[in-house]
Amino acid sequence: MRKSALPLTIFFCVGSLALFAQEIPAPSESPAATVVETPAPTPSAPPTHAVAKPDAVKLYRSQHYEEAVKVCLAEIKQTPGNRDSYVVLSWSLIALGRFDEAFDYARQGIERTGADSRLIANVEEALSKHYTALFAAGNYNEALTRIKRLVVYLPNSDKVPSAYALMGEIYLRKGYYVYADIAFSVALNANPNIFEWWVGAGTAREKDGDYKSALSAFTEALKLNPDSQEALRGRDRVRQQLTP
């Protein structure tokens, strides 16, 4: 029997340094009639505002990620429209493994400063790294939440097909076979050349009792990998089910 589940509904959806170099005027030459040489004036100390501010990019490149985060947050507080601050901030948060924060600030940067390829890439990276880690840890529901954020917020991302395939694998493991089949089918519609996705679709269909569609999926898998024992066994199982 098909296991019921909530509908698959998706709700969602980086400063420049300014060094103020003070020019010290050259000492005035003494008048020609003067015999005593006048010493050159001592240069004054540079004004306090000439002290260089912390450079978030340099901090990030030197792997001082926490310091980079603090600098970027201070920059954003002072200048909310500073796009580069959002870029470096989300880079640093991703490096720290703080993926949800990275996603939130990258998205905030897009909303406040406009679409930027670096911010979009940071949204994509934060979400994909997070759901991959969550899946590996067995936190399937949390992984699903981040997958759905990706496909809603970045529907044209190159990562969307593999995200749907991972969604299908999660639903398969959770026993929601119809939803698993739908997710694998969306992934395969975008890229039909992934052997593992056909096996996933075939397995979901077989477990749901749709043996004819399962046979079709396992057959497609074998076209890509004729030596796959998993696909061969799957094909043979569903053939037996279809034999009167």
C-alpha positions in Angstrom: 0.0 0.0 0.0 1.1 3.6 -0.5 2.1 5.4 2.7 0.5 8.7 3.1 2.5 11.8 3.9 2.0 15.5 4.0 1.9 17.0 0.5 5.2 17.8 -1.0 4.7 21.5 -0.6 7.7 23.9 -0.6 7.4 27.1 1.5 10.2 29.4 1.1 12.0 30.5 -0.6 30.4 41.6 1.4 35.3 47.5 3.3 37.3 49.1 0.9 40.2 50.5 2.8 40.7 54.2 2.7 44.2 55.2 3.6 44.4 59.0 4.1 48.1 59.8 3.4 48.9 63.2 4.6 51.4 65.0 2.4 54.1 66.6 4.5 55.1 69.8 2.7 58.8 70.2 1.9 60.6 72.6 4.3 60.8 76.1 3.0 64.2 77.1 1.7 65.9 79.8 3.8 66.3 83.3 2.1 69.6 83.7 0.2 70.9 86.4 2.6 70.5 84.1 5.7 73.7 82.6 6.9 72.3 80.4 9.7 70.7 77.2 8.3 67.2 76.6 9.6 66.5 72.9 10.5 63.7 71.2 8.6 60.5 70.9 10.6 59.8 67.6 12.2 56.9 65.7 10.4 53.8 65.6 12.5 52.2 62.3 13.4 49.6 61.1 11.0 46.0 61.8 12.0 44.1 59.1 13.8 41.8 58.5 10.9 44.7 57.3 8.8 44.8 54.1 10.8 43.8 51.2 8.5 40.6 49.5 9.3 40.5 45.7 9.5 40.3 44.1 6.1 37.7 41.4 6.1 38.9 39.9 2.8 42.5 39.5 4.2 41.1 38.0 7.3 39.1 35.5 5.3 42.0 34.6 3.1 44.2 34.1 6.1 41.5 31.8 7.6 40.6 34.1 10.4 37.0 33.5 9.8 35.5 34.6 13.2 37.4 37.9 12.9 36.2 38.4 9.4 32.6 37.8 10.5 32.9 40.5 13.2 34.3 43.0 10.7 31.6 42.3 8.2 28.8 42.6 10.7 30.2 46.0 11.9 30.4 47.2 8.2 26.9 46.1 7.6 25.7 47.9 10.7 27.4 51.1 9.5 26.6 50.7 5.8 23.7 48.3 5.2 24.0 48.6 1.4 27.6 47.3 1.3 27.3 44.3 -0.9 30.9 43.1 -0.5 30.4 42.9 3.3 27.6 40.4 2.7 29.7 38.4 0.3 32.7 38.0 2.6 30.4 37.5 5.6 28.6 34.5 4.0 32.0 33.1 2.7 33.3 33.2 6.3 30.1 31.6 7.8 30.2 28.8 5.2 33.9 28.2 6.1 32.8 28.0 9.8 30.1 25.5 9.0 27.4 28.0 10.0 25.3 27.3 7.0 21.9 28.6 8.1 23.5 32.0 9.0 25.4 32.0 5.7 22.1 31.5 3.8 20.3 34.1 5.8 22.9 36.8 5.2 23.5 36.0 1.6 19.8 36.2 1.0 19.6 39.5 3.0 22.4 40.8 0.8 20.5 40.0 -2.3 17.3 41.7 -1.0 19.2 44.8 0.1 21.7 45.3 -2.6 20.3 43.3 -5.6 21.2 40.1 -7.3 24.9 39.3 -7.4 26.5 36.2 -8.7 28.7 35.8 -5.6 25.8 36.0 -3.3 23.7 33.6 -5.3 26.6 31.2 -5.3 26.9 31.5 -1.6 23.2 30.8 -1.1 23.6 27.7 -3.3 26.8 26.5 -1.5 25.4 27.1 2.0 22.2 25.1 1.3 23.8 22.3 -0.6 26.6 21.7 1.9 24.1 21.8 4.7 21.7 19.3 3.4 24.5 17.0 2.3 25.9 17.0 5.8 22.5 16.6 7.4 21.7 13.6 5.1 25.0 12.0 6.0 24.2 12.4 9.6 20.8 10.8 9.2 18.9 14.0 9.9 16.5 13.5 7.0 13.8 16.0 8.0 16.3 18.8 8.4 17.9 17.9 5.1 14.6 18.0 3.4 14.0 21.5 4.7 17.2 22.8 3.2 16.6 20.9 -0.1 13.2 22.6 -0.5 14.8 26.0 0.2 17.2 25.5 -2.6 14.7 24.4 -5.2 12.3 27.2 -4.3 14.9 30.0 -3.9 17.2 28.9 -6.8 15.0 26.9 -9.2 17.5 27.3 -12.1 20.5 26.2 -10.1 22.6 23.4 -11.6 22.2 21.6 -8.2 18.5 21.3 -8.4 18.4 17.9 -10.2 20.8 16.3 -7.7 18.8 18.0 -4.9 15.6 16.3 -6.1 17.5 13.0 -6.4 18.6 13.3 -2.8 15.0 14.2 -1.8 13.9 11.0 -3.5 16.5 8.9 -1.6 15.2 10.4 1.7 11.6 9.7 0.9 12.6 6.1 -0.2 14.3 5.6 3.2 11.4 7.0 5.0 9.0 4.7 3.2 7.1 7.4 1.2 7.4 5.6 -2.1 5.1 7.8 -4.3 6.9 10.9 -3.2 10.3 9.2 -3.8 9.2 8.3 -7.3 8.1 11.9 -8.0 11.4 13.3 -6.8 13.5 10.8 -8.8 11.4 11.5 -11.8 11.9 15.3 -11.6 15.7 14.7 -11.3 15.7 12.3 -14.3 13.6 14.7 -16.4 16.5 17.2 -16.0 19.2 14.6 -16.5 18.3 11.1 -17.6 21.9 9.8 -17.7 22.4 9.1 -14.0 22.3 5.4 -13.4 21.7 5.6 -9.7 18.6 7.8 -10.2 17.0 5.2 -12.4 17.7 2.5 -9.8 16.1 4.8 -7.1 13.1 5.3 -9.3 12.8 1.6 -10.0 13.1 0.7 -6.3 10.4 3.3 -5.3 8.0 2.1 -8.0 8.6 -1.6 -7.1 7.9 -1.0 -3.4 4.8 0.9 -4.3 3.6 -2.0 -6.4 3.9 -0.3 -9.8 5.9 -3.2 -11.3 5.5 -2.2 -15.0 7.0 1.3 -14.3 9.6 -0.3 -12.1 10.6 -2.6 -14.9 11.0 0.4 -17.2 13.2 2.2 -14.7 15.5 -0.8 -14.1 15.8 -1.3 -17.8 16.9 2.2 -18.3 19.4 1.8 -15.5 20.8 -1.3 -17.2 21.3 0.6 -20.5 23.7 2.9 -18.6 25.3 0.2 -16.5 24.7 -3.3 -17.9 26.7 -5.0 -15.2 24.9 -3.6 -12.2 23.8 -6.4 -10.0 21.4 -4.1 -8.2 19.5 -3.2 -11.4 19.6 -6.8 -12.7 18.1 -8.1 -9.4 15.5 -5.4 -9.5 14.6 -6.1 -13.1 14.3 -9.9 -12.3 12.1 -9.3 -9.3 9.6 -7.1 -11.1 9.5 -9.5 -14.1 8.5 -12.2 -11.7 5.7 -10.0 -10.4 4.5 -9.3 -13.9 4.5 -13.0 -14.9 1.0 -14.5 -14.7 
